[in-house]
Amino acid sequence: MDHGFSRPKEAWEQSDGVIFLLREASALESMQAFVVQNLEKLADLAYVDHFKHASTLKENLFKSLPQILKSLGKKKFRGYVETFLDPTFRNAKSEGAQNMAIAA
């Protein structure tokens, strides 16, 4: 059903979808290597601030991260902890977006 409203996807919306995809893929044993390969790119999303909905993207990232960690396990995630520490604390201090700060 088309209501006459359509627009192209914005880049942040695609990135938001990738976070959901990696979260769900981390639960599958056969996809965990793929998720681990992309953890650094996932951490890079936490530094992005140049668009209006950046806090929504980062809120999703920080809410999904515990589930990804549980699915992968400590051993696979251990090497990437430091990658997420700086952006997590940096965003937790944010006063402009409380939902994102609480999720971080």
Beta strands, then each sheet from edge to edge (+ up, - down):
end
